[in-house]
């Protein structure tokens, strides 16, 4: 595991999320009520960029087909709105805040 900087806490207020690319891979970083969470940033259904979706409490909704994931666990909560399609759980990552810097273990 490697600790990687993914942004500033002052830029990620509660209820906000952002995408962060580290080593060619996209991650979603979200602030839920002051706690920072990180997970894979690409939807497991058809590759939607989750940071372009909508954060509703602790759930991110994919902008492509509506799959929903809990940003705290990266678990799929609801599949896409396309019949017979499926989204799978993603991976979550440990976050650390040091001063104003946000880091994830990748």
VMD Tcl script that builds the backbone (N, CA, C; Angstrom):
set m [mol new atoms 318]
animate dup $m
set s [atomselect $m all]
$s set {name element resname resid chain x y z} {
  {N N UNK 1 A 0.846 -1.190 0.000}
  {CA C UNK 1 A 0.000 0.000 0.000}
  {C C UNK 1 A 0.888 1.250 0.000}
  {N N UNK 2 A 0.399 2.259 -0.689}
  {CA C UNK 2 A 1.135 3.511 -0.763}
  {C C UNK 2 A 0.204 4.663 -0.420}
  {N N UNK 3 A 0.677 5.544 0.415}
  {CA C UNK 3 A -0.095 6.720 0.809}
  {C C UNK 3 A 0.024 7.777 -0.286}
  {N N UNK 4 A -1.140 8.207 -0.810}
  {CA C UNK 4 A -1.153 9.175 -1.905}
  {C C UNK 4 A -2.043 10.358 -1.561}
  {N N UNK 5 A -1.572 11.557 -1.876}
  {CA C UNK 5 A -2.338 12.778 -1.656}
  {C C UNK 5 A -3.429 12.888 -2.713}
  {N N UNK 6 A -4.660 13.220 -2.260}
  {CA C UNK 6 A -5.784 13.330 -3.194}
  {C C UNK 6 A -6.528 14.652 -3.074}
  {N N UNK 7 A -5.988 15.598 -2.327}
  {CA C UNK 7 A -6.631 16.905 -2.261}
  {C C UNK 7 A -6.575 17.553 -0.901}
  {N N UNK 8 A -7.276 18.658 -0.799}
  {CA C UNK 8 A -7.307 19.461 0.431}
  {C C UNK 8 A -8.673 19.341 1.104}
  {N N UNK 9 A -8.656 19.190 2.396}
  {CA C UNK 9 A -9.892 19.112 3.175}
  {C C UNK 9 A -10.703 20.396 3.022}
  {N N UNK 10 A -10.022 21.535 2.958}
  {CA C UNK 10 A -10.719 22.816 2.833}
  {C C UNK 10 A -11.483 22.942 1.512}
  {N N UNK 11 A -11.147 22.117 0.515}
  {CA C UNK 11 A -11.840 22.130 -0.777}
  {C C UNK 11 A -12.979 21.110 -0.845}
  {N N UNK 12 A -13.123 20.304 0.196}
  {CA C UNK 12 A -14.110 19.223 0.179}
  {C C UNK 12 A -15.005 19.338 1.413}
  {N N UNK 13 A -15.944 20.230 1.342}
  {CA C UNK 13 A -16.866 20.485 2.453}
  {C C UNK 13 A -17.836 19.310 2.621}
  {N N UNK 14 A -18.468 19.166 3.793}
  {CA C UNK 14 A -19.459 18.107 3.982}
  {C C UNK 14 A -20.527 18.151 2.884}
  {N N UNK 15 A -20.844 16.964 2.361}
  {CA C UNK 15 A -21.823 16.847 1.292}
  {C C UNK 15 A -21.231 16.965 -0.097}
  {N N UNK 16 A -19.900 17.124 -0.174}
  {CA C UNK 16 A -19.224 17.253 -1.468}
  {C C UNK 16 A -18.430 15.990 -1.777}
  {N N UNK 17 A -18.156 15.791 -3.063}
  {CA C UNK 17 A -17.294 14.700 -3.504}
  {C C UNK 17 A -16.460 15.174 -4.680}
  {N N UNK 18 A -15.411 14.424 -4.992}
  {CA C UNK 18 A -14.535 14.769 -6.107}
  {C C UNK 18 A -13.882 13.505 -6.626}
  {N N UNK 19 A -13.390 13.590 -7.829}
  {CA C UNK 19 A -12.597 12.514 -8.395}
  {C C UNK 19 A -11.128 12.815 -8.183}
  {N N UNK 20 A -10.340 11.763 -8.031}
  {CA C UNK 20 A -8.891 11.914 -7.893}
  {C C UNK 20 A -8.221 10.768 -8.643}
  {N N UNK 21 A -7.284 11.110 -9.506}
  {CA C UNK 21 A -6.559 10.084 -10.250}
  {C C UNK 21 A -5.207 9.861 -9.591}
  {N N UNK 22 A -4.917 8.603 -9.297}
  {CA C UNK 22 A -3.639 8.229 -8.703}
  {C C UNK 22 A -3.116 7.028 -9.480}
  {N N UNK 23 A -1.937 7.170 -10.058}
  {CA C UNK 23 A -1.328 6.063 -10.789}
  {C C UNK 23 A -2.181 5.549 -11.933}
  {N N UNK 24 A -2.926 6.431 -12.586}
  {CA C UNK 24 A -3.747 6.046 -13.712}
  {C C UNK 24 A -5.094 5.452 -13.345}
  {N N UNK 25 A -5.430 5.411 -12.059}
  {CA C UNK 25 A -6.714 4.863 -11.604}
  {C C UNK 25 A -7.534 5.988 -10.978}
  {N N UNK 26 A -8.860 5.963 -11.237}
  {CA C UNK 26 A -9.749 6.995 -10.719}
  {C C UNK 26 A -10.367 6.554 -9.396}
  {N N UNK 27 A -10.381 7.478 -8.437}
  {CA C UNK 27 A -10.974 7.252 -7.121}
  {C C UNK 27 A -12.026 8.315 -6.864}
  {N N UNK 28 A -13.002 7.968 -6.055}
  {CA C UNK 28 A -14.009 8.915 -5.593}
  {C C UNK 28 A -13.680 9.244 -4.146}
  {N N UNK 29 A -13.601 10.529 -3.832}
  {CA C UNK 29 A -13.353 11.000 -2.472}
  {C C UNK 29 A -14.598 11.769 -2.055}
  {N N UNK 30 A -15.171 11.418 -0.903}
  {CA C UNK 30 A -16.424 12.051 -0.468}
  {C C UNK 30 A -16.328 12.469 0.993}
  {N N UNK 31 A -16.975 13.597 1.299}
  {CA C UNK 31 A -17.073 14.088 2.673}
  {C C UNK 31 A -18.522 13.896 3.112}
  {N N UNK 32 A -18.731 12.968 4.034}
  {CA C UNK 32 A -20.056 12.686 4.569}
  {C C UNK 32 A -20.077 13.134 6.024}
  {N N UNK 33 A -20.742 14.251 6.260}
  {CA C UNK 33 A -20.888 14.807 7.609}
  {C C UNK 33 A -19.540 14.967 8.321}
  {N N UNK 34 A -18.521 15.384 7.573}
  {CA C UNK 34 A -17.216 15.639 8.151}
  {C C UNK 34 A -16.252 14.466 8.142}
  {N N UNK 35 A -16.714 13.281 7.733}
  {CA C UNK 35 A -15.840 12.111 7.608}
  {C C UNK 35 A -15.499 11.909 6.141}
  {N N UNK 36 A -14.230 11.602 5.872}
  {CA C UNK 36 A -13.758 11.451 4.505}
  {C C UNK 36 A -13.691 9.975 4.147}
  {N N UNK 37 A -14.245 9.659 2.976}
  {CA C UNK 37 A -14.264 8.284 2.491}
  {C C UNK 37 A -13.702 8.244 1.077}
  {N N UNK 38 A -13.097 7.098 0.714}
  {CA C UNK 38 A -12.548 6.904 -0.623}
  {C C UNK 38 A -12.959 5.529 -1.135}
  {N N UNK 39 A -13.252 5.485 -2.428}
  {CA C UNK 39 A -13.631 4.221 -3.065}
  {C C UNK 39 A -13.245 4.282 -4.537}
  {N N UNK 40 A -13.363 3.137 -5.230}
  {CA C UNK 40 A -13.152 3.141 -6.669}
  {C C UNK 40 A -14.044 4.209 -7.287}
  {N N UNK 41 A -13.549 4.885 -8.296}
  {CA C UNK 41 A -14.270 6.012 -8.857}
  {C C UNK 41 A -15.032 5.730 -10.134}
  {N N UNK 42 A -15.000 4.464 -10.594}
  {CA C UNK 42 A -15.678 4.117 -11.834}
  {C C UNK 42 A -16.731 3.057 -11.544}
  {N N UNK 43 A -17.946 3.301 -11.993}
  {CA C UNK 43 A -19.075 2.398 -11.756}
  {C C UNK 43 A -18.791 1.018 -12.348}
  {N N UNK 44 A -19.179 -0.011 -11.619}
  {CA C UNK 44 A -18.966 -1.388 -12.069}
  {C C UNK 44 A -19.981 -1.831 -13.117}
  {N N UNK 45 A -20.973 -1.000 -13.402}
  {CA C UNK 45 A -21.962 -1.374 -14.420}
  {C C UNK 45 A -21.436 -1.084 -15.821}
  {N N UNK 46 A -21.249 0.189 -16.158}
  {CA C UNK 46 A -20.739 0.521 -17.494}
  {C C UNK 46 A -19.728 1.657 -17.469}
  {N N UNK 47 A -18.981 1.766 -16.393}
  {CA C UNK 47 A -17.848 2.673 -16.362}
  {C C UNK 47 A -18.138 4.148 -16.180}
  {N N UNK 48 A -19.290 4.489 -15.625}
  {CA C UNK 48 A -19.577 5.899 -15.361}
  {C C UNK 48 A -18.631 6.472 -14.319}
  {N N UNK 49 A -18.261 7.732 -14.479}
  {CA C UNK 49 A -17.402 8.403 -13.505}
  {C C UNK 49 A -18.275 8.837 -12.328}
  {N N UNK 50 A -18.111 8.173 -11.198}
  {CA C UNK 50 A -19.003 8.398 -10.064}
  {C C UNK 50 A -18.944 9.829 -9.530}
  {N N UNK 51 A -17.796 10.493 -9.610}
  {CA C UNK 51 A -17.712 11.867 -9.100}
  {C C UNK 51 A -18.571 12.831 -9.916}
  {N N UNK 52 A -19.000 12.414 -11.103}
  {CA C UNK 52 A -19.895 13.230 -11.914}
  {C C UNK 52 A -21.364 12.975 -11.570}
  {N N UNK 53 A -21.593 12.032 -10.656}
  {CA C UNK 53 A -22.950 11.699 -10.238}
  {C C UNK 53 A -23.444 12.615 -9.142}
  {N N UNK 54 A -24.334 12.084 -8.310}
  {CA C UNK 54 A -24.930 12.885 -7.245}
  {C C UNK 54 A -24.712 12.182 -5.910}
  {N N UNK 55 A -24.262 12.952 -4.914}
  {CA C UNK 55 A -24.078 12.446 -3.563}
  {C C UNK 55 A -25.318 12.786 -2.747}
  {N N UNK 56 A -25.948 11.738 -2.222}
  {CA C UNK 56 A -27.161 11.900 -1.423}
  {C C UNK 56 A -26.879 11.268 -0.061}
  {N N UNK 57 A -26.465 12.098 0.900}
  {CA C UNK 57 A -26.062 11.561 2.204}
  {C C UNK 57 A -24.787 10.754 2.033}
  {N N UNK 58 A -24.875 9.440 2.274}
  {CA C UNK 58 A -23.711 8.566 2.138}
  {C C UNK 58 A -23.790 7.709 0.864}
  {N N UNK 59 A -24.709 8.025 -0.048}
  {CA C UNK 59 A -24.889 7.240 -1.269}
  {C C UNK 59 A -24.576 8.104 -2.488}
  {N N UNK 60 A -23.746 7.549 -3.397}
  {CA C UNK 60 A -23.460 8.211 -4.659}
  {C C UNK 60 A -24.253 7.502 -5.748}
  {N N UNK 61 A -24.877 8.297 -6.619}
  {CA C UNK 61 A -25.664 7.769 -7.734}
  {C C UNK 61 A -24.897 8.007 -9.026}
  {N N UNK 62 A -24.648 6.932 -9.772}
  {CA C UNK 62 A -23.900 7.018 -11.022}
  {C C UNK 62 A -24.663 7.860 -12.043}
  {N N UNK 63 A -23.960 8.743 -12.752}
  {CA C UNK 63 A -24.633 9.603 -13.721}
  {C C UNK 63 A -25.086 8.864 -14.984}
  {N N UNK 64 A -24.540 7.681 -15.241}
  {CA C UNK 64 A -24.892 6.973 -16.479}
  {C C UNK 64 A -26.244 6.270 -16.392}
  {N N UNK 65 A -26.401 5.342 -15.452}
  {CA C UNK 65 A -27.610 4.522 -15.406}
  {C C UNK 65 A -28.193 4.377 -14.012}
  {N N UNK 66 A -27.751 5.213 -13.074}
  {CA C UNK 66 A -28.390 5.289 -11.775}
  {C C UNK 66 A -27.992 4.267 -10.736}
  {N N UNK 67 A -26.952 3.487 -10.954}
  {CA C UNK 67 A -26.495 2.571 -9.901}
  {C C UNK 67 A -26.102 3.392 -8.680}
  {N N UNK 68 A -26.346 2.846 -7.500}
  {CA C UNK 68 A -26.055 3.569 -6.264}
  {C C UNK 68 A -25.100 2.769 -5.391}
  {N N UNK 69 A -24.142 3.494 -4.786}
  {CA C UNK 69 A -23.130 2.880 -3.939}
  {C C UNK 69 A -23.009 3.653 -2.633}
  {N N UNK 70 A -22.817 2.933 -1.534}
  {CA C UNK 70 A -22.551 3.553 -0.239}
  {C C UNK 70 A -21.085 3.961 -0.227}
  {N N UNK 71 A -20.792 5.238 -0.136}
  {CA C UNK 71 A -19.399 5.701 -0.197}
  {C C UNK 71 A -18.589 5.263 1.021}
  {N N UNK 72 A -19.258 4.888 2.110}
  {CA C UNK 72 A -18.538 4.444 3.316}
  {C C UNK 72 A -17.974 3.042 3.144}
  {N N UNK 73 A -18.629 2.207 2.336}
  {CA C UNK 73 A -18.238 0.805 2.195}
  {C C UNK 73 A -17.946 0.403 0.753}
  {N N UNK 74 A -18.353 1.215 -0.217}
  {CA C UNK 74 A -18.253 0.945 -1.652}
  {C C UNK 74 A -19.194 -0.180 -2.098}
  {N N UNK 75 A -20.135 -0.567 -1.264}
  {CA C UNK 75 A -21.088 -1.629 -1.588}
  {C C UNK 75 A -22.210 -1.083 -2.471}
  {N N UNK 76 A -22.591 -1.886 -3.455}
  {CA C UNK 76 A -23.702 -1.532 -4.334}
  {C C UNK 76 A -25.001 -1.588 -3.541}
  {N N UNK 77 A -25.772 -0.505 -3.571}
  {CA C UNK 77 A -27.035 -0.417 -2.852}
  {C C UNK 77 A -28.230 -0.643 -3.766}
  {N N UNK 78 A -28.065 -0.300 -5.024}
  {CA C UNK 78 A -29.165 -0.388 -5.978}
  {C C UNK 78 A -28.550 -0.477 -7.368}
  {N N UNK 79 A -29.043 -1.394 -8.158}
  {CA C UNK 79 A -28.505 -1.584 -9.498}
  {C C UNK 79 A -28.922 -0.489 -10.451}
  {N N UNK 80 A -28.479 -0.581 -11.690}
  {CA C UNK 80 A -28.865 0.413 -12.685}
  {C C UNK 80 A -30.351 0.310 -13.001}
  {N N UNK 81 A -30.898 1.360 -13.590}
  {CA C UNK 81 A -32.310 1.362 -13.938}
  {C C UNK 81 A -32.590 0.597 -15.219}
  {N N UNK 82 A -31.566 -0.005 -15.808}
  {CA C UNK 82 A -31.720 -0.818 -17.022}
  {C C UNK 82 A -32.122 -2.238 -16.602}
  {N N UNK 83 A -33.221 -2.778 -17.132}
  {CA C UNK 83 A -33.656 -4.127 -16.756}
  {C C UNK 83 A -32.574 -5.178 -17.037}
  {N N UNK 84 A -32.445 -6.114 -16.136}
  {CA C UNK 84 A -31.545 -7.266 -16.240}
  {C C UNK 84 A -30.063 -6.901 -16.214}
  {N N UNK 85 A -29.737 -5.678 -15.899}
  {CA C UNK 85 A -28.338 -5.260 -15.772}
  {C C UNK 85 A -27.966 -5.279 -14.297}
  {N N UNK 86 A -26.678 -5.348 -14.008}
  {CA C UNK 86 A -26.244 -5.430 -12.625}
  {C C UNK 86 A -24.971 -4.614 -12.419}
  {N N UNK 87 A -24.885 -4.017 -11.243}
  {CA C UNK 87 A -23.654 -3.356 -10.801}
  {C C UNK 87 A -23.120 -4.177 -9.618}
  {N N UNK 88 A -21.827 -4.214 -9.469}
  {CA C UNK 88 A -21.183 -4.998 -8.412}
  {C C UNK 88 A -20.521 -4.082 -7.401}
  {N N UNK 89 A -20.275 -4.625 -6.206}
  {CA C UNK 89 A -19.579 -3.878 -5.166}
  {C C UNK 89 A -18.228 -3.403 -5.695}
  {N N UNK 90 A -17.826 -2.247 -5.228}
  {CA C UNK 90 A -16.519 -1.697 -5.555}
  {C C UNK 90 A -15.612 -1.839 -4.338}
  {N N UNK 91 A -14.433 -1.280 -4.398}
  {CA C UNK 91 A -13.480 -1.366 -3.287}
  {C C UNK 91 A -13.377 -0.017 -2.590}
  {N N UNK 92 A -13.322 -0.059 -1.266}
  {CA C UNK 92 A -13.104 1.166 -0.497}
  {C C UNK 92 A -11.638 1.220 -0.061}
  {N N UNK 93 A -11.194 2.421 0.294}
  {CA C UNK 93 A -9.791 2.648 0.652}
  {C C UNK 93 A -9.710 3.457 1.934}
  {N N UNK 94 A -8.696 3.170 2.722}
  {CA C UNK 94 A -8.477 3.903 3.966}
  {C C UNK 94 A -8.071 5.334 3.646}
  {N N UNK 95 A -8.649 6.280 4.392}
  {CA C UNK 95 A -8.296 7.688 4.221}
  {C C UNK 95 A -7.613 8.213 5.476}
  {N N UNK 96 A -6.797 9.230 5.283}
  {CA C UNK 96 A -6.130 9.909 6.385}
  {C C UNK 96 A -6.154 11.399 6.106}
  {N N UNK 97 A -6.379 12.182 7.144}
  {CA C UNK 97 A -6.312 13.635 7.017}
  {C C UNK 97 A -5.179 14.108 7.910}
  {N N UNK 98 A -4.252 14.826 7.310}
  {CA C UNK 98 A -3.109 15.383 8.045}
  {C C UNK 98 A -3.096 16.884 7.770}
  {N N UNK 99 A -3.488 17.653 8.769}
  {CA C UNK 99 A -3.630 19.090 8.576}
  {C C UNK 99 A -4.775 19.322 7.601}
  {N N UNK 100 A -4.478 19.935 6.455}
  {CA C UNK 100 A -5.492 20.195 5.438}
  {C C UNK 100 A -5.394 19.202 4.276}
  {N N UNK 101 A -4.463 18.243 4.366}
  {CA C UNK 101 A -4.223 17.305 3.265}
  {C C UNK 101 A -4.980 16.002 3.478}
  {N N UNK 102 A -5.602 15.506 2.389}
  {CA C UNK 102 A -6.291 14.220 2.395}
  {C C UNK 102 A -5.419 13.211 1.669}
  {N N UNK 103 A -5.233 12.043 2.290}
  {CA C UNK 103 A -4.452 10.955 1.703}
  {C C UNK 103 A -5.309 9.691 1.668}
  {N N UNK 104 A -5.037 8.826 0.688}
  {CA C UNK 104 A -5.642 7.499 0.679}
  {C C UNK 104 A -4.530 6.464 0.544}
  {N N UNK 105 A -4.803 5.278 1.045}
  {CA C UNK 105 A -3.890 4.144 0.901}
  {C C UNK 105 A -4.313 3.373 -0.338}
  {N N UNK 106 A -3.458 3.356 -1.351}
  {CA C UNK 106 A -3.792 2.635 -2.592}
  {C C UNK 106 A -2.814 1.503 -2.843}
}
mol reanalyze $m
mol bondsrecalc $m
mol representation Tube
mol addrep $m
